[in-house]
Amino acid sequence: MASFSSTIFTALIFTTLSSAFFFLFRRLKSTPLNLPPGPPGWPIVGNLLQVAGSGKPFFQYVRELLPKYGPILTLKMGTRTMIILSQADLVHEALIQKGQVFATRPAENPTRGVFSCNKFTVNAALYGPVWRSLRRNMVQNALSASKLKTFRNVRMTAMDKLVDRLKMEAEVQNGVVSVLKNARFAVFCILISMCFGVEMDEKTIEKIDEMMKTVLITLDPRLDDYLPLLRPFFSKQRKRAMEVREQQIATLVPYIERRRLAIERPGSDPSASEFSYLDTLFDLTVEGREDPPTDAEIVTLCSEFLNGGTDTTATAVEWAIARFIENPRIQTRLYDEIRSVVGERKVDEKDVEKMPYLNAVVKELLRRHPPTYFSLTHSVTEPAKLAGYDIPTGTNVEIYLPGIGEDPKLWNNPDVFDPDRFLTGGESADITGVTGVKMIPFGVGRRICPGLSMAMVHVSLMIARMVQEFEWRSSPENMKVDFGEKLEFTVVMKTSLRATIKSRV
């Protein structure tokens, strides 16, 4: 370990010295940019060592900078420049007023590029014909209101399985259950069915889920993502990434082939559903390309579909249950609304729109606990201005969501979890950002999350069923909920929530 550290340190010194002259020469020849303010950094590495050496999660580091540098600030992270926005009017100017200019993505690191097939995904694609083709296909042919309805039975089956799993776990653990783990498995089951359209047993689903987690872990940022000259020292990590990519393809291709065969030979697979997202990919026409997606590209698109809606939804459910335990009055009021609307039968997703308090709870949940602290990174298609500052091409434009959802200028008592703010409190929020930016858990503008409608259905239905079936209490009894947070794939509870459930039946 000491030898490795010494090698890295030597490499950093060499990188700094050999690059300093190049950057100094380039700076002397170029016109200085008027970038937003930010903490001073070191030559070449910028603020990278300050962030890494702070011992704090990145979102916490940024949160502490905002009072000093304001709602738009710059961080130099090696060769990357990050401009962070944390105020609604700045986000509106960038993503609504100048939406087309701010609609692209920055260059990817080589590891992420391997998994995205060089940006062949809805989320990662550069603003242009590939992105338009992929997004249009996903929104119109897989996530439209009519297509979502075709998976109603899938969602109901998954909810029944969730209830059964919670009951079985409670039986063997004296009423105690793990919230996030069970919620995550339930939503993953839904997405697997929607994506592949073939029946899989729980063991297979868990295998694919573990594969997806491994991919996400492999995509965690590394030092050489910010200092490319260090890449020779990370050859083992690159090799490992290639191995994971090969495993990902080997895991998913058999189910792609199974679905392809089911389409070519109707009736050959009794478990095959009438429609799946995968069906739209086999002969997908992409602007500027003659050939349909390759198997590797289909694996990438399916993985995006699965990863994009799993942890975000499950995390939201965990925070919701934590809030119900903290404030039983909210849980009781929600249960009473469910009973008044559906009586003794199971909650159906069609019932959700008739439950104003449930909808207020979900909105407040997404305001107070957005699934991620930063929306997906934006970049500009051409040099631009924002709030009078220069935004050069290649810059990472990051949106810090809590700065908006917790802004006291936009919200009364923003630190308080209060669903009534959307009812008797008279406050409002359009989560799409169309009528104004006040909370944007799904992003906003041209790159808004295409799965917004699906996510709202899943979160609302899961919360409703879980409250309808069980009364949720702290574990151990009378233990105060710890609302500390940490960043994994999403922002999760620092101490994973374990709760005591009591069946209402």
N, C-alpha and C positions, 0 to 999 in steps of 0.2 A: 504493500500500500504506500509506504514511504517513497519507494522508487518511482511508483506511478505518479504520485503527487509532485515529485521533483521534476519528472519529465514534463508534466503539464505546465508547471511553473516556468521551466526553461522555454517551453513552446510559447507561452504567453509573452515572455520577455522578447523572444525572437520576433514574434508576430508584431509586437508593439514597435520595436525599433525599425524593422524592415518596412513596416507600413506607414510609419509616421511621416517619412519624407514624401511618400506618394500622396498622402492626404493633405499634407501641408502645401505641396506644389499645386494640387488641384484646387485647394481653397484659395490660394493666392490668385489663381486665374479666373475663379468664378465670382459672381455677384453674391454677396452674403444674403442668406434667406432670413426673413422676418418670421421665425418660428415662435409658437407660444412659449411662455416662460416655463422653467423647469429647474430641477436641482443641477448644479454644476457637476460634471463628471470628469473622468480621466480621459486622456487621449486614447483613441482607438476603441477602448472597451466602453467608454461612456459611463452610464450608470449601472452597467451590468454587475460589477462587483459589489456595488452598494446594495443592490436588490438582493443578490445572492447572499451577501454577508449580513443582511439585516436579521436573518432567522425568522422572518415573518412571511406568511403567504402573500403572494403578489397583490391580491385585492386589499389586504390590510395595509401594505406599504403604500398603495395608491391612496387609500382612504385618509391616511395621515398626511399626505402631501396636499390634499385639496384645500384645507384652510389657508395654507401659506401661498399656494400658487394659483388658486382660483379654479373655475370650472372647465378651463381648457389648458392643458399643460403638456409638456414634451418630456419624454424619456428617451435617451440615447442608449440603446441596448446593442452594443457591438456595432455591426453593420446595419442594424435595423433602427429606424426612427419610429417611435410610437407617439402618436398624438391622442390624448385621452380626453373625451368629452363627458361631462357629468351634469349637464344642465339641459332642460327641455328645449329652450329656444335655440341652443346650438345644434341639438340633434335635429330639430325641425328645419333649420337652415340647411344642414348638410344633406339629410336623407329625404326631405320633402321638397324644399325649394330648389335644391341643387341635386336632386335624387339621381339623375342620369350620370352626372359626373362622379358621384360618390358610390356608384353601384357595382364596382368591380372588387376583386380580391387581390391582395399582395402576392408576391411570388411565394411558393411553398418550399419548405426544406425538402431535401431529397427523400428522406424517409417517408414523410407524409405523401409525397408525390407517388411513391411506389404503391401505396394503398389507395390513392385516389385515381390511379391510372392517369397521372398527369392532369389532374383537375377535371376528370370526367364524372362529376357529380353535380347535383343541383346546388349544394351549398358552397362547393369549392370553385366551381367554374368561373372563369373570367367573364365579365359582362360582354355578351356577344351571342353569336348564333348557337353555339353549343349549349350555353346556359338557357337560352330561350327554348330550345327544343326539349331539353330535359325537364325544365320546370313546367312547360305546357303539358307535357305528357303526364307528369305526376299529378298536377292539379286537375286537369280535365278528365283524365282517364283512370285515375286511381283514388283521388281524394275529393272528388266532387260530392255534393250532397246525395245525389242518386247512388253513386258507387258506395259511399259509406253505409247507406241503408242496407245494401246487400249483405253486409257483415253483421247485421243486428244479432242473428242467432249465435255467431261466433263470440260476440261480446257477452251475451247472456250466459253461454256455457262457461266462459272464463270466469264470470262473476260467481257462478255456482261452485266452480272448482276452488276459487279463492275462499269462499265461505267454508267449504269442507276442509280445506287445508288449515285454516285458522282454528276450526273446531278440533281437529285431530291434534294439532300442536298444543292447544290449550289443555287437552285431556292428559297429555303426558308431562306437562310442565306446570301443573297446578294453576291453570288459567292464564299463564303468561305466554305471549307471542311476540315474535319479531315483526315489526311493521314493514320496514323497507324491503326486506328479503321477500316476503310474501306478496307485497304489492308489485314489486319488480317482476316476479315470476308471472303473475297474472297478466300484466300488460304485455310482457314478452310473448306469451301464448297467443294473445290477440294478433300481434304484429306478425308472428310467424305464419299464422293462418292467412292473414291478408296478403302477405308477401308471396308465399309459395303455393298456397291453394291445395296442399296435400296434408293428410293427417299424419301427425307424429306423436309418438308416445312421450311421456314426461322425461324419460332418460335421454332421448334424442334432443328434446328441447333444451334440457340442461347442458348437454354437450355443446350445442350451438351457442348458447348463452355464454358459456365459459370461453369459447373461441372469440366471441365479440368483445368480452372484457379484456382478453389478452391483447387484442388489436388496439384497444383504447390505451392500455398501459404502454404499449410499444410506441404510441404516438406522442407520449409525454415529451415536452421540449427538452433539448439537450444543449450543452454549452456550445457545441459546434454548429447549432442552428443559428446562433448569433455571431459566431466567429468562424466563418467557413474555412479559414486557413488552418484550423485545428482538426479538420476532418480526418487527416491521416492517423490521428491518435484515437479515433473512435471506430476503427475498422471492425472490432468485435461486435459493437452495437449495431453497425450496419448489416453485418452478417446475420445477426439474430433477427433483425427486422425482415430480411429476405426469407428467413426460415418461417417466421410467423405468417408472412404473406402466402407462402406456399401451402402452409397448413390451412389457412383461411380458404384458399381456392379448393383444396382437396376436400374440405369439410362441406362446402356449399354446392359444388358442381353436381354431385350425385342427385341432389334435390331439384336442381335446375333441369337436369336431364329427365328426372322422373316426371316433372310437370310438362316438359316438352313432349314426352311420349304420351301423356294423358290427353294432350290437345290433339296430337296426330291420330290417336286411336281412341276415340270417345268410348267410354264404358270400360276401358282396360284397367282403370284404377277406381274402384268403388268409393274410395275416400276422397277423391278429387272434387273440389268445389267448382261451382259454375264459373267463377272468375277469380283472378288474383292479380296483384301488381306485376308479377313476373310476366304474365301474358302480354303486357303492353311493351315489354322490352325486347322480345324475340325479333320482331320486325320493325323496331323503332327507326324512324327516319330522322336523321340528325342533319341540320343545315350544314352544307359544305362537305358532307361525307357521302360516299356511295354505299358503303357496306353497313349493315346493322351492327350493333354492339357485339364485341367478342365475349366469350365466356368470362374472361377476366374482368371485363368492364361490367358485365351483368352482376358478377359477384360484388363488385364495388358498389353498384347502385342498390342492390338488395341490402348490403351491409349498412349503407346510409339510411335506408328506410327503417331498418331495425334499430340502429343506434340512436337515430334522431328522436324516436318517440318513447324509448324505454325508460332511461334513467330520469329524464325530465318529468315524466308523469309520476313515476314511483316516488321521486323526491317530494313532489308537491303533496302527494297523499300522506307521506310521513309527517311533513310539517303540519298538515291539517289535523291529523290525529293528535299531535302534540298540543296544538291550540285548543282542541276539544277537552283534553285532559286538564290543561291549565285553567280553562273557563268552562265548567260543566253547563253553565247557563246557555252557552252557544250550542252545545251538543243537544241539550234538551229541546231547545227551540227548533233546531233543525229536525230532530226526530218527530216532534209534534207536527211540523209542516208535512213531513213525509207521510205520516199516518192520515192526515187530513186529505191528502191528495190521492193516495193509492189504497188506503184501507189496509186490508190484510194481505193483499197480493204483493208479489215482488215488484220492486221499483223497475220500471222500464225506462229506456232512454227518452221515450216520447213524453214521459212524465216530467222530465227535468225542466223543460221550458215553462212548466206551470208552477215552478217553485222559486219565487223571487228571493226568498232568504237563502236558499242553496246557491243561487247565482251570485248573490252578494258575498257569501262566504268564499266562493271560488275567486271572485275578483279581488277581494281583500287578501286572500292567500297569495295570489300572483303579484300583488303590489308589494306586500311585506316580505315575501319569500320567493323572488324570481328564481327559476331553476338554475340560472347561471348569473354571475356578477357582471360578466361582459358578454354583449351580443357577439355574434360571429364578426370577425375582423373585416372592416371595409378598407377600400383604397380608392384612389382617384384615377380616372381614365386620362386625365390631363392635369397639368399644374393648376391649382385652384386657390381661392381665397376663402377663409372662414373666420368670421368675427374680425376681419382685417388682417389676419395672419396668413402666411404662406403655407400651403399644403402641397408639397412636391409629390410627384408620381413615385410609387414604390413605398410610400409611407403606410404604416399600419395605423388606421384610424379605429380606435377602440371606444366603445360606448359603455360607460360605467353605470349600470342600471339602477343601483340603490341611490345614486345621486339624484335621480329623477323621482323614483317611487317614494323616497323619504324626504323630499324637499318641503320644508315648512311653508314655503311660498305657494306651493300647489295643494298641500294637504293640511287639514286640521289635525293636530296631535299625531304626526306621522309615525311615531314609534309605537303607538297603541294599535293592537289588532282589534279592529272594530268594523264588522260587516255592516252595521247600521249606518255607517257613513254614506253608503250607496242607497239607502232607503230613507229613513227619517232624517238623516244628516244632510241630505240635499246635495251631496257631492256626486260627481259622475266621472267616468273615464271610459274612453273608447280604446280598447286594447289593441286595435288595429292602427291607431294613430291618425286615422282619416280626418277626424274632427278636431284633432289637437293632440299634442304629445304630453301625457301625464303619467303613463306607465306603459312600458313596451316590453313585456316579458318574452314576446315572440319576435322582437325586432320591429322594424317599421319601414315603409317605403317599398321600393322595387324588390329588395331582398328579404322581405318579411317571410317568416317561416311558412312554407306551403302546408304544413301539417297543423296549423292553428285550429281549424274547426274540429279535426279529429282529436287533438289533445284536449280541447274543452269538453268534448263528449266523454272521453275516457276518465278524465279527472272528476267530472261531475257525477258520472255513473258509479265510479268506484267509491267515492265518498258517501254517496247516498246509500248504496247497498251495505257498506260497512257500518254505518250508523243505524240503518234499519235493523240489521241482524244482531248487533252487539252494543252494549254499553261499555265505553272505554274509560279505564281508570289507570292511575299511575302504578308502576311496579318498581320497587316495593310500594305498598299502600302508603299514601300521604307523602310520598317522595316528590319534591318539587322538580318540575321538568327543567332540564338543562338546555337552554336555547343557544348554547355555543355552536359554532359552525366551523366546517372545514371544507376544503375543495377536493373532491375526487373527480369523477367525470362531470358531476354537477355539484352544487353547494348542498351538502348534506349535514345532518346533525352531527356535532362533534362526537357525542356519545349516541350510537345508534339506538333508536327508540325501541324499548321493550315495554309492552303495556299489558295490563290485566284486562281480560274481556269477560263479560257476562252475557250469555245469550238472552235475548229479549223474548224468545219464543217460549 
